[in-house]
Amino acid sequence: MRTEAPGLRVAITGATGNVGTALVRVLGADDRVAEVVGVARRVPGEPLPKTTWRQADVATGDLAGVFDGVDAVVHLAWLIQPARDEETTRRVNVDGSRRVFEAAAAAGVGTLVHASSVGAYSLGPKDRAVDEDWPTDGIETSFYSRHKADAERALDRVEREHPRLRVVRLRPGLIFQREAAQEIRRYFAGPLLPSPLVRPAFVRVVPRLPRLVVQGVHSADVADAYRRAVLDESARGAYNVAAEPVLDPDTLARAFGAVQVPASARVVRALADWTYRARLQPTPPGWLDLALGVPVMDVSRIRDELGWAPRHSALDALKELLDGMARRQGADTPPLRPDAGGPGRLGEFVTGVGGRNP
């Protein structure tokens, strides 16, 4: 029988980002949560129900003070950019994650929920789904994947050293929502992409790449998965999180009425590498290696054990994101603001198109 703790104080690192904003909303609306402590480097000015904002950098801040008296910590803080400065991203993603885990354990927090990713998985099959026991050694050519795998190893150590700490790690697929549209455009497409061209009605070509098979999920559904992981005391270990359908070339072509064009992974990777080195776009080719390398995930465990079921299909979530990009939509937090790149996207140009955060 499940037991659920009432009146919890829950701290969320990275609370102003794509998933963080959705999770603040769903926890704030849950009667079993007394207070949400939103932790971010840049806190928003707008108050939210039950939410107290704390300014802290996970790489350098006083996390012990932030977590004092907290019942659960959800660790979402993560850097996608600056991709060209791995010393900075690793300091936040790996060293910062380790600091969060250790500070939560030292503060006597009862529950620690970590935002891992499908990107933590090693090379795996695309023609069948794997469960949470698949190796998590990452894809070596992707800094994001290496960091996710290293963060999991740090979490393993804390879990072994603190057996009373309930540890949960969620491994979602690609996460989409309208409010994150401009953040995702900045991180992955850069300032040279005209927003109207990503309108779903304009998607007319889909590359037919071997192993281009990925999974998506809406941010609100991921937030619900985190809510369940926090509140359900039976939740432990790893859970895959993704919605149907799996996004492959056939599915995307049907959904958008697009034509499939045969493509070579080697040629596409070479083009991605050249445009990245030329600073025409901010995404290193390791992201393509990640998409082609990680396995398809089986989400049976979170459905069966925590009762999680997505309200949005992966296609609907993707279409919502693309429509949000085309309409230049976002949210009122520093990472998600539509104007975060500056007037005319000038900030994205002067920071080197992926060189560092605007």
KOLLOTI-364932 format. One line per 3 residues: number of its first residue (from 1); their letters; for each residue x, y, z of N, C-alpha, C. Coordinates in steps of 0.2 Angstrom, whole numbers, padded with zeros to 4 digits. Layout:
% residues N
NUM> A> X Y Z X Y Z X Y Z ~ ...
//
This chain:
% residues 358
1> MRT> 0004 -0006 0000 0000 0000 0000 0004 0006 0000 ~ 0003 0011 -0004 0007 0017 -0004 0005 0022 0002 ~ 0011 0025 0004 0010 0030 0009 0013 0037 0006
4> EAP> 0009 0042 0008 0011 0048 0005 0012 0054 0011 ~ 0017 0057 0010 0018 0062 0016 0015 0069 0015 ~ 0011 0071 0020 0007 0078 0019 0012 0084 0021
7> GLR> 0010 0089 0018 0013 0095 0021 0021 0096 0019 ~ 0023 0094 0014 0030 0093 0012 0033 0100 0010 ~ 0039 0102 0012 0043 0107 0009 0048 0104 0004
10> VAI> 0047 0106 -0002 0051 0103 -0008 0055 0109 -0011 ~ 0061 0108 -0012 0066 0112 -0015 0067 0110 -0022 ~ 0067 0114 -0027 0068 0113 -0034 0074 0117 -0036
13> TGA> 0080 0114 -0038 0085 0117 -0042 0083 0118 -0049 ~ 0085 0123 -0052 0083 0124 -0059 0076 0126 -0060 ~ 0073 0129 -0055 0066 0130 -0055 0063 0135 -0060
16> TGN> 0067 0138 -0064 0065 0143 -0068 0065 0141 -0076 ~ 0067 0134 -0077 0068 0132 -0083 0062 0128 -0086 ~ 0063 0124 -0091 0058 0121 -0095 0054 0116 -0090
19> VGT> 0057 0112 -0087 0053 0107 -0083 0052 0111 -0076 ~ 0057 0115 -0074 0056 0118 -0067 0050 0122 -0066 ~ 0048 0126 -0072 0042 0130 -0071 0036 0126 -0071
22> ALV> 0036 0120 -0075 0030 0116 -0074 0029 0113 -0068 ~ 0035 0111 -0065 0035 0107 -0058 0033 0112 -0053 ~ 0035 0118 -0053 0033 0123 -0048 0025 0124 -0048
25> RVL> 0022 0124 -0054 0015 0124 -0054 0011 0118 -0051 ~ 0014 0112 -0053 0010 0106 -0051 0011 0105 -0044 ~ 0017 0106 -0041 0017 0105 -0034 0014 0111 -0030
28> GAD> 0014 0117 -0032 0010 0122 -0029 0003 0121 -0029 ~ 0000 0117 -0033 -0007 0116 -0034 -0009 0109 -0030 ~ -0004 0106 -0027 -0005 0100 -0023 -0006 0101 -0016
31> DRV> -0011 0099 -0013 -0013 0100 -0006 -0008 0097 -0001 ~ -0004 0092 -0004 0001 0088 0001 0007 0092 0001 ~ 0008 0097 -0003 0014 0101 -0003 0013 0108 0001
34> AEV> 0017 0109 0006 0016 0115 0010 0019 0121 0007 ~ 0025 0120 0004 0030 0125 0002 0034 0123 -0004 ~ 0035 0126 -0009 0040 0125 -0014 0045 0130 -0014
37> VGV> 0052 0128 -0013 0057 0132 -0013 0061 0132 -0020 ~ 0060 0137 -0024 0062 0138 -0030 0069 0140 -0030 ~ 0074 0136 -0033 0081 0138 -0032 0084 0140 -0039
40> ARR> 0087 0146 -0041 0089 0147 -0047 0094 0153 -0047 ~ 0099 0153 -0052 0104 0158 -0052 0101 0165 -0053 ~ 0095 0166 -0057 0092 0172 -0058 0084 0171 -0056
43> VPG> 0082 0173 -0051 0075 0172 -0049 0070 0177 -0052 ~ 0064 0174 -0054 0059 0179 -0057 0056 0183 -0051 ~ 0053 0189 -0054 0050 0194 -0049 0043 0192 -0047
46> EPL> 0040 0188 -0052 0033 0187 -0051 0032 0181 -0045 ~ 0027 0183 -0040 0026 0178 -0035 0022 0172 -0038 ~ 0022 0166 -0035 0018 0161 -0037 0016 0157 -0030
49> PKT> 0010 0154 -0031 0007 0151 -0024 0012 0146 -0021 ~ 0012 0147 -0014 0016 0142 -0010 0024 0143 -0012 ~ 0026 0147 -0016 0033 0147 -0018 0037 0152 -0015
52> TWR> 0043 0150 -0013 0048 0155 -0010 0054 0154 -0015 ~ 0057 0160 -0017 0062 0160 -0022 0069 0161 -0018 ~ 0074 0156 -0020 0080 0157 -0017 0086 0158 -0022
55> QAD> 0090 0162 -0022 0095 0163 -0027 0101 0159 -0025 ~ 0103 0155 -0029 0109 0151 -0028 0112 0148 -0034 ~ 0118 0147 -0035 0121 0143 -0040 0124 0137 -0038
58> VAT> 0121 0131 -0041 0123 0125 -0038 0130 0123 -0038 ~ 0134 0127 -0042 0141 0126 -0043 0145 0129 -0037 ~ 0142 0135 -0034 0146 0139 -0030 0142 0141 -0023
61> GDL> 0135 0140 -0024 0131 0143 -0018 0131 0139 -0012 ~ 0128 0142 -0007 0127 0139 0000 0121 0135 0000 ~ 0122 0128 -0003 0116 0124 -0003 0114 0121 0003
64> AGV> 0118 0121 0008 0116 0118 0015 0111 0123 0018 ~ 0112 0129 0017 0107 0134 0020 0100 0134 0016 ~ 0101 0133 0009 0094 0132 0005 0090 0126 0007
67> FDG> 0094 0120 0008 0090 0114 0010 0089 0113 0017 ~ 0090 0118 0021 0089 0117 0028 0081 0117 0030 ~ 0079 0111 0033 0072 0111 0034 0068 0108 0028
70> VDA> 0071 0106 0023 0067 0104 0017 0066 0096 0017 ~ 0060 0094 0015 0059 0087 0015 0061 0083 0009 ~ 0061 0087 0003 0063 0083 -0003 0066 0088 -0007
73> VVH> 0071 0086 -0011 0075 0090 -0016 0074 0087 -0023 ~ 0072 0091 -0028 0072 0089 -0035 0077 0093 -0038 ~ 0082 0089 -0041 0088 0093 -0044 0087 0093 -0052
76> LAW> 0085 0099 -0054 0084 0100 -0062 0090 0104 -0065 ~ 0093 0108 -0061 0098 0113 -0064 0103 0109 -0068 ~ 0104 0112 -0074 0108 0109 -0079 0110 0115 -0085
79> LIQ> 0116 0114 -0087 0118 0119 -0093 0118 0115 -0099 ~ 0115 0118 -0104 0115 0115 -0111 0121 0120 -0115 ~ 0120 0126 -0113 0125 0131 -0116 0129 0134 -0110
82> PAR> 0136 0136 -0111 0139 0136 -0117 0142 0129 -0120 ~ 0140 0127 -0125 0143 0121 -0128 0150 0121 -0129 ~ 0153 0127 -0131 0160 0128 -0133 0164 0129 -0127
85> DEE> 0162 0128 -0121 0166 0129 -0115 0164 0123 -0110 ~ 0167 0117 -0111 0165 0112 -0107 0167 0112 -0100 ~ 0172 0116 -0098 0174 0117 -0092 0168 0120 -0088
88> TTR> 0165 0125 -0091 0159 0128 -0087 0153 0124 -0087 ~ 0152 0120 -0092 0146 0116 -0092 0147 0110 -0087 ~ 0153 0107 -0087 0155 0102 -0082 0154 0104 -0075
91> RVN> 0157 0110 -0074 0157 0113 -0067 0150 0113 -0064 ~ 0145 0115 -0068 0138 0115 -0066 0135 0108 -0066 ~ 0135 0105 -0072 0132 0098 -0073 0134 0093 -0069
94> VDG> 0141 0092 -0068 0143 0086 -0064 0145 0088 -0057 ~ 0150 0093 -0057 0152 0095 -0050 0146 0098 -0046 ~ 0142 0102 -0049 0136 0105 -0046 0131 0100 -0044
97> SRR> 0130 0095 -0048 0125 0090 -0046 0128 0086 -0040 ~ 0135 0085 -0040 0138 0081 -0034 0137 0086 -0028 ~ 0137 0092 -0028 0136 0097 -0023 0129 0097 -0020
100> VFE> 0124 0096 -0025 0117 0096 -0023 0116 0089 -0019 ~ 0118 0084 -0022 0117 0077 -0019 0120 0077 -0012 ~ 0126 0079 -0011 0130 0079 -0005 0126 0084 0000
103> AAA> 0124 0090 -0002 0121 0095 0002 0114 0092 0005 ~ 0111 0089 0000 0104 0086 0002 0105 0081 0008 ~ 0110 0076 0007 0111 0071 0012 0113 0074 0018
106> AAG> 0118 0079 0018 0120 0082 0024 0115 0086 0028 ~ 0110 0089 0024 0104 0092 0027 0099 0088 0030 ~ 0100 0081 0029 0095 0077 0032 0088 0076 0028
109> VGT> 0089 0078 0022 0083 0078 0017 0081 0071 0016 ~ 0074 0069 0016 0072 0063 0016 0072 0060 0009 ~ 0071 0064 0004 0070 0062 -0003 0074 0066 -0008
112> LVH> 0077 0063 -0012 0081 0066 -0017 0079 0063 -0024 ~ 0077 0068 -0029 0075 0066 -0035 0079 0069 -0040 ~ 0082 0066 -0045 0087 0068 -0049 0085 0068 -0056
115> ASS> 0086 0073 -0060 0084 0074 -0067 0089 0071 -0071 ~ 0089 0064 -0072 0094 0061 -0077 0090 0062 -0084 ~ 0092 0057 -0089 0090 0058 -0096 0091 0052 -0099
118> VGA> 0087 0051 -0105 0088 0046 -0110 0096 0046 -0112 ~ 0098 0052 -0112 0105 0054 -0114 0110 0050 -0109 ~ 0109 0048 -0104 0113 0044 -0099 0115 0037 -0102
121> YSL> 0110 0034 -0106 0111 0028 -0108 0116 0027 -0113 ~ 0119 0021 -0113 0124 0019 -0118 0121 0017 -0125 ~ 0125 0016 -0130 0122 0014 -0137 0118 0008 -0136
124> GPK> 0112 0009 -0139 0107 0003 -0138 0102 0003 -0144 ~ 0098 -0002 -0144 0093 -0004 -0149 0088 0001 -0151 ~ 0086 0002 -0157 0081 0006 -0159 0074 0002 -0161
127> DRA> 0075 -0004 -0162 0070 -0009 -0164 0066 -0012 -0159 ~ 0068 -0011 -0153 0065 -0013 -0147 0066 -0009 -0141 ~ 0062 -0009 -0136 0062 -0004 -0130 0066 -0008 -0124
130> VDE> 0071 -0004 -0121 0075 -0007 -0115 0072 -0004 -0109 ~ 0073 -0007 -0104 0071 -0005 -0097 0076 -0001 -0093 ~ 0075 0000 -0087 0080 0005 -0083 0087 0001 -0082
133> DWP> 0087 -0005 -0083 0093 -0009 -0082 0099 -0008 -0087 ~ 0097 -0005 -0093 0102 -0004 -0098 0107 0000 -0096 ~ 0114 -0001 -0098 0119 0003 -0095 0119 0010 -0096
136> TDG> 0121 0014 -0091 0121 0021 -0092 0128 0024 -0092 ~ 0132 0022 -0097 0139 0025 -0098 0139 0030 -0103 ~ 0133 0032 -0106 0133 0038 -0111 0135 0037 -0117
139> IET> 0135 0042 -0122 0138 0042 -0128 0144 0046 -0128 ~ 0150 0044 -0129 0156 0047 -0128 0157 0054 -0132 ~ 0154 0054 -0138 0155 0060 -0142 0151 0066 -0140
142> SFY> 0146 0065 -0135 0141 0070 -0133 0143 0072 -0126 ~ 0145 0079 -0125 0146 0081 -0118 0140 0081 -0114 ~ 0134 0082 -0117 0128 0081 -0113 0127 0074 -0110
145> SRH> 0129 0069 -0114 0128 0062 -0112 0133 0060 -0107 ~ 0139 0062 -0108 0145 0061 -0103 0143 0064 -0097 ~ 0140 0070 -0097 0139 0073 -0090 0133 0070 -0087
148> KAD> 0128 0068 -0090 0122 0064 -0087 0125 0058 -0084 ~ 0129 0054 -0088 0132 0048 -0085 0136 0049 -0079 ~ 0140 0054 -0079 0144 0055 -0073 0140 0058 -0067
151> AER> 0135 0061 -0069 0131 0063 -0063 0127 0057 -0060 ~ 0125 0053 -0064 0123 0046 -0061 0128 0043 -0057 ~ 0134 0043 -0059 0139 0039 -0055 0140 0043 -0048
154> ALD> 0140 0050 -0048 0140 0053 -0042 0134 0052 -0037 ~ 0128 0051 -0040 0122 0049 -0037 0122 0042 -0034 ~ 0125 0038 -0038 0127 0031 -0035 0130 0031 -0029
157> RVE> 0136 0035 -0028 0140 0035 -0022 0136 0038 -0016 ~ 0132 0044 -0017 0129 0046 -0012 0123 0041 -0010 ~ 0120 0038 -0014 0115 0033 -0012 0118 0027 -0008
160> REH> 0124 0025 -0010 0127 0020 -0006 0129 0022 0001 ~ 0132 0029 0001 0134 0031 0008 0128 0033 0012 ~ 0122 0034 0010 0117 0037 0014 0111 0032 0012
163> PRL> 0111 0026 0015 0105 0022 0014 0098 0024 0016 ~ 0098 0029 0021 0091 0031 0023 0088 0036 0018 ~ 0092 0039 0014 0090 0044 0009 0086 0040 0003
166> RVV> 0080 0042 0002 0076 0039 -0004 0078 0043 -0010 ~ 0081 0039 -0015 0084 0042 -0021 0080 0039 -0027 ~ 0078 0044 -0031 0074 0043 -0037 0077 0046 -0043
169> RLR> 0078 0043 -0048 0081 0046 -0054 0076 0045 -0060 ~ 0074 0051 -0063 0070 0050 -0069 0074 0051 -0076 ~ 0072 0047 -0081 0076 0047 -0087 0071 0049 -0093
172> PGL> 0069 0055 -0094 0065 0057 -0099 0068 0057 -0106 ~ 0064 0057 -0111 0066 0058 -0118 0066 0066 -0119 ~ 0065 0068 -0125 0066 0075 -0127 0059 0078 -0124
175> IFQ> 0060 0084 -0121 0055 0087 -0117 0053 0094 -0120 ~ 0046 0094 -0122 0044 0100 -0126 0038 0103 -0122 ~ 0038 0110 -0123 0032 0114 -0121 0032 0120 -0125
178> REA> 0026 0124 -0126 0026 0130 -0129 0030 0135 -0125 ~ 0030 0135 -0119 0033 0141 -0115 0041 0140 -0115 ~ 0044 0134 -0118 0051 0134 -0118 0053 0135 -0125
181> AQE> 0049 0137 -0130 0050 0137 -0137 0057 0142 -0138 ~ 0057 0148 -0136 0063 0152 -0137 0069 0150 -0134 ~ 0069 0147 -0128 0075 0144 -0125 0078 0138 -0129
184> IRR> 0073 0134 -0131 0076 0128 -0135 0078 0131 -0142 ~ 0075 0136 -0145 0078 0138 -0151 0085 0141 -0150 ~ 0086 0145 -0145 0092 0148 -0144 0098 0143 -0143
187> YFA> 0096 0137 -0139 0101 0132 -0137 0103 0128 -0143 ~ 0098 0127 -0147 0099 0121 -0153 0099 0124 -0160 ~ 0096 0130 -0161 0095 0132 -0168 0099 0138 -0169
190> GPL> 0099 0143 -0164 0103 0149 -0165 0100 0155 -0168 ~ 0103 0160 -0168 0100 0167 -0171 0098 0167 -0178 ~ 0101 0163 -0182 0100 0163 -0189 0094 0160 -0192
193> LPS> 0091 0156 -0188 0085 0152 -0190 0079 0157 -0189 ~ 0075 0159 -0195 0069 0163 -0195 0064 0159 -0192 ~ 0061 0162 -0187 0056 0159 -0183 0050 0156 -0187
196> PLV> 0047 0160 -0192 0041 0157 -0195 0043 0151 -0199 ~ 0049 0149 -0201 0050 0143 -0204 0049 0137 -0201 ~ 0049 0137 -0194 0048 0131 -0190 0040 0130 -0188
199> RPA> 0036 0134 -0191 0029 0133 -0191 0027 0126 -0193 ~ 0023 0122 -0189 0022 0115 -0191 0020 0114 -0199 ~ 0016 0119 -0201 0013 0118 -0208 0019 0119 -0213
202> FVR> 0025 0122 -0211 0030 0123 -0216 0035 0117 -0216 ~ 0034 0112 -0211 0039 0106 -0211 0037 0102 -0217 ~ 0041 0102 -0222 0039 0098 -0228 0044 0093 -0230
205> VVP> 0050 0092 -0226 0055 0088 -0228 0058 0084 -0221 ~ 0058 0078 -0221 0061 0074 -0215 0066 0070 -0218 ~ 0072 0071 -0215 0078 0066 -0217 0077 0059 -0215
208> RLP> 0078 0055 -0220 0077 0047 -0218 0084 0045 -0216 ~ 0086 0045 -0210 0092 0043 -0207 0092 0037 -0203 ~ 0096 0032 -0205 0096 0026 -0201 0097 0027 -0193
211> RLV> 0092 0025 -0189 0093 0025 -0182 0090 0032 -0179 ~ 0087 0036 -0184 0084 0043 -0181 0078 0041 -0178 ~ 0078 0039 -0172 0072 0036 -0169 0073 0039 -0162
214> VQG> 0068 0044 -0160 0069 0047 -0153 0062 0047 -0150 ~ 0062 0049 -0143 0056 0049 -0139 0055 0056 -0136 ~ 0049 0058 -0136 0047 0065 -0133 0042 0064 -0128
217> VHS> 0041 0070 -0124 0036 0070 -0119 0035 0078 -0118 ~ 0029 0079 -0116 0027 0086 -0114 0030 0088 -0107 ~ 0032 0094 -0106 0035 0096 -0100 0030 0095 -0094
220> ADV> 0023 0096 -0095 0018 0096 -0090 0018 0088 -0088 ~ 0019 0084 -0092 0018 0077 -0091 0025 0075 -0087 ~ 0030 0077 -0089 0037 0076 -0085 0036 0079 -0078
223> ADA> 0033 0085 -0077 0032 0088 -0071 0027 0083 -0066 ~ 0022 0080 -0069 0018 0076 -0066 0022 0069 -0063 ~ 0027 0067 -0068 0031 0061 -0066 0035 0063 -0060
226> YRR> 0038 0069 -0060 0042 0072 -0054 0038 0072 -0048 ~ 0032 0075 -0048 0027 0076 -0043 0026 0069 -0040 ~ 0024 0064 -0044 0023 0057 -0041 0029 0054 -0038
229> AVL> 0035 0055 -0041 0041 0053 -0038 0043 0056 -0031 ~ 0041 0062 -0030 0042 0066 -0023 0037 0063 -0018 ~ 0030 0063 -0020 0025 0062 -0015 0024 0054 -0014
232> DES> 0026 0050 -0018 0025 0043 -0017 0031 0040 -0014 ~ 0030 0038 -0008 0036 0036 -0004 0038 0029 -0006 ~ 0034 0025 -0010 0037 0019 -0013 0041 0020 -0019
235> ARG> 0042 0026 -0022 0046 0027 -0028 0053 0027 -0026 ~ 0057 0022 -0029 0064 0022 -0028 0067 0020 -0035 ~ 0074 0022 -0036 0077 0019 -0042 0076 0024 -0048
238> AYN> 0077 0020 -0054 0076 0024 -0060 0070 0023 -0063 ~ 0067 0028 -0067 0061 0027 -0071 0062 0031 -0078 ~ 0060 0027 -0083 0060 0030 -0090 0054 0034 -0090
241> VAA> 0054 0039 -0094 0048 0044 -0095 0048 0046 -0102 ~ 0043 0044 -0106 0042 0046 -0113 0034 0044 -0115 ~ 0032 0048 -0120 0025 0047 -0122 0025 0044 -0129
244> EPV> 0020 0041 -0131 0019 0038 -0138 0017 0044 -0143 ~ 0018 0043 -0149 0022 0038 -0152 0029 0039 -0152 ~ 0033 0034 -0153 0040 0035 -0155 0041 0039 -0161
247> LDP> 0046 0044 -0161 0047 0049 -0166 0052 0046 -0171 ~ 0050 0043 -0177 0054 0041 -0182 0053 0044 -0188 ~ 0057 0043 -0194 0055 0047 -0200 0048 0046 -0203
250> DTL> 0046 0039 -0202 0039 0038 -0205 0034 0041 -0201 ~ 0034 0041 -0194 0029 0045 -0190 0029 0052 -0192 ~ 0035 0055 -0192 0036 0063 -0193 0033 0064 -0200
253> ARA> 0035 0060 -0205 0033 0062 -0212 0025 0062 -0212 ~ 0022 0057 -0209 0015 0056 -0209 0011 0062 -0205 ~ 0014 0064 -0200 0011 0069 -0195 0012 0076 -0199
256> FGA> 0017 0077 -0202 0018 0084 -0205 0016 0084 -0213 ~ 0014 0079 -0216 0013 0078 -0223 0019 0080 -0227 ~ 0025 0077 -0224 0032 0079 -0227 0034 0073 -0231
259> VQV> 0039 0075 -0235 0043 0070 -0240 0049 0068 -0236 ~ 0050 0061 -0236 0056 0059 -0233 0062 0059 -0239 ~ 0068 0061 -0236 0073 0062 -0241 0079 0058 -0238
262> PAS> 0081 0052 -0242 0087 0048 -0239 0093 0053 -0238 ~ 0096 0051 -0232 0102 0055 -0230 0107 0050 -0227 ~ 0113 0052 -0227 0119 0049 -0224 0120 0052 -0217
265> ARV> 0121 0048 -0212 0123 0050 -0206 0130 0053 -0206 ~ 0134 0051 -0210 0141 0054 -0210 0141 0061 -0213 ~ 0137 0061 -0219 0136 0068 -0222 0133 0073 -0217
268> VRA> 0127 0071 -0214 0124 0075 -0210 0128 0077 -0204 ~ 0132 0073 -0201 0136 0074 -0196 0142 0079 -0198 ~ 0145 0078 -0204 0150 0083 -0206 0147 0090 -0207
271> LAD> 0141 0090 -0210 0138 0097 -0210 0136 0100 -0204 ~ 0134 0096 -0199 0133 0099 -0192 0139 0101 -0189 ~ 0145 0098 -0190 0151 0099 -0187 0154 0106 -0191
274> WTY> 0153 0106 -0197 0156 0112 -0201 0152 0119 -0199 ~ 0145 0118 -0198 0141 0124 -0197 0142 0126 -0189 ~ 0144 0121 -0185 0145 0122 -0178 0152 0126 -0178
277> RAR> 0157 0123 -0181 0164 0127 -0181 0164 0134 -0184 ~ 0159 0134 -0189 0159 0141 -0192 0154 0146 -0188 ~ 0152 0144 -0183 0147 0148 -0178 0141 0150 -0182
280> LQP> 0138 0146 -0186 0132 0147 -0189 0126 0144 -0185 ~ 0128 0140 -0181 0123 0137 -0176 0126 0134 -0170 ~ 0123 0133 -0164 0126 0132 -0158 0126 0125 -0156
283> TPP> 0124 0120 -0160 0123 0113 -0158 0129 0109 -0161 ~ 0134 0106 -0156 0139 0102 -0159 0136 0095 -0161 ~ 0140 0092 -0165 0138 0086 -0169 0137 0080 -0164
286> GWL> 0139 0081 -0158 0138 0076 -0153 0131 0075 -0151 ~ 0127 0080 -0152 0119 0079 -0151 0116 0075 -0156 ~ 0119 0075 -0163 0117 0070 -0168 0119 0063 -0166
289> DLA> 0125 0062 -0163 0127 0055 -0161 0123 0053 -0155 ~ 0121 0057 -0151 0116 0056 -0145 0110 0053 -0148 ~ 0107 0057 -0153 0100 0055 -0155 0100 0048 -0159
292> LGV> 0106 0047 -0163 0106 0041 -0166 0109 0035 -0162 ~ 0111 0037 -0156 0114 0031 -0152 0110 0028 -0146 ~ 0106 0033 -0143 0103 0030 -0137 0097 0026 -0139
295> PVM> 0095 0021 -0134 0090 0016 -0136 0083 0019 -0135 ~ 0078 0016 -0138 0071 0017 -0136 0070 0014 -0129 ~ 0066 0018 -0125 0065 0016 -0118 0058 0013 -0117
298> DVS> 0058 0008 -0113 0052 0005 -0111 0049 0009 -0104 ~ 0043 0012 -0105 0041 0016 -0099 0036 0012 -0095 ~ 0036 0005 -0095 0031 0001 -0091 0032 0003 -0084
301> RIR> 0038 0003 -0081 0039 0004 -0074 0035 0010 -0071 ~ 0036 0016 -0074 0033 0021 -0071 0025 0021 -0071 ~ 0023 0018 -0077 0016 0017 -0078 0013 0013 -0072
304> DEL> 0016 0007 -0071 0014 0002 -0067 0014 0003 -0060 ~ 0020 0006 -0058 0022 0007 -0051 0019 0014 -0048 ~ 0019 0019 -0052 0017 0026 -0050 0011 0028 -0053
307> GWA> 0008 0024 -0058 0002 0026 -0061 0002 0032 -0065 ~ 0008 0033 -0068 0009 0039 -0072 0007 0038 -0079 ~ 0003 0042 -0082 0001 0042 -0089 0001 0049 -0093
310> PRH> 0004 0050 -0098 0005 0056 -0101 -0002 0059 -0104 ~ -0003 0065 -0103 -0010 0068 -0106 -0009 0070 -0113 ~ -0002 0071 -0115 -0001 0074 -0122 0003 0068 -0126
313> SAL> 0002 0067 -0132 0006 0063 -0136 0012 0066 -0138 ~ 0017 0063 -0139 0024 0065 -0141 0023 0070 -0147 ~ 0019 0068 -0152 0018 0072 -0158 0015 0079 -0156
316> DAL> 0010 0079 -0152 0006 0085 -0150 0011 0090 -0146 ~ 0015 0087 -0142 0020 0091 -0138 0025 0094 -0143 ~ 0028 0090 -0148 0032 0093 -0153 0029 0098 -0157
319> KEL> 0023 0097 -0159 0019 0102 -0163 0018 0109 -0159 ~ 0017 0108 -0153 0016 0114 -0149 0022 0118 -0148 ~ 0028 0114 -0147 0034 0118 -0147 0036 0121 -0153
322> LDG> 0035 0118 -0159 0036 0121 -0166 0032 0128 -0167 ~ 0026 0127 -0165 0021 0133 -0165 0023 0138 -0161 ~ 0026 0137 -0155 0028 0142 -0150 0034 0145 -0153
325> MAR> 0039 0141 -0156 0044 0144 -0159 0042 0149 -0165 ~ 0038 0147 -0169 0036 0151 -0175 0032 0158 -0172 ~ 0029 0157 -0166 0025 0163 -0164 0030 0167 -0159
328> RQG> 0036 0165 -0158 0041 0168 -0153 0038 0168 -0146 ~ 0035 0163 -0143 0032 0162 -0137 0037 0160 -0132 ~ 0035 0161 -0125 0040 0159 -0120 0036 0160 -0113
331> ADT> 0040 0161 -0108 0037 0162 -0101 0040 0168 -0098 ~ 0038 0170 -0092 0040 0175 -0088 0045 0173 -0083 ~ 0051 0169 -0085 0056 0168 -0081 0063 0169 -0085
334> PPL> 0068 0171 -0082 0074 0173 -0086 0076 0168 -0091 ~ 0076 0161 -0090 0078 0157 -0096 0073 0157 -0101 ~ 0067 0158 -0100 0061 0156 -0105 0059 0162 -0108
337> RPD> 0061 0168 -0106 0058 0174 -0109 0059 0175 -0116 ~ 0054 0177 -0120 0055 0177 -0128 0061 0182 -0130 ~ 0062 0187 -0126 0067 0192 -0128 0074 0191 -0124
340> AGG> 0075 0184 -0122 0081 0183 -0118 0087 0184 -0122 ~ 0087 0183 -0129 0092 0183 -0133 0094 0190 -0135 ~ 0090 0195 -0133 0091 0202 -0134 0088 0205 -0140
343> PGR> 0088 0211 -0142 0084 0214 -0148 0088 0211 -0154 ~ 0083 0209 -0158 0086 0206 -0165 0091 0200 -0164 ~ 0090 0197 -0158 0095 0191 -0156 0102 0193 -0156
346> LGE> 0103 0200 -0154 0110 0202 -0154 0114 0199 -0149 ~ 0111 0197 -0143 0115 0194 -0138 0117 0187 -0140 ~ 0114 0184 -0144 0116 0177 -0146 0122 0178 -0151
349> FVT> 0122 0183 -0155 0128 0184 -0160 0134 0186 -0156 ~ 0133 0190 -0151 0139 0193 -0148 0142 0188 -0143 ~ 0138 0183 -0141 0141 0178 -0136 0144 0172 -0140
352> GVG> 0144 0173 -0147 0147 0167 -0150 0143 0162 -0153 ~ 0137 0162 -0153 0132 0157 -0156 0134 0150 -0152 ~ 0132 0150 -0146 0134 0144 -0142 0140 0145 -0138
355> GRN> 0143 0151 -0138 0150 0152 -0134 0148 0152 -0127 ~ 0143 0156 -0125 0141 0156 -0118 0134 0159 -0118 ~ 0131 0158 -0112 0124 0160 -0111 0123 0168 -0113
358> P> 0118 0170 -0116 0116 0177 -0117 0114 0180 -0110
//
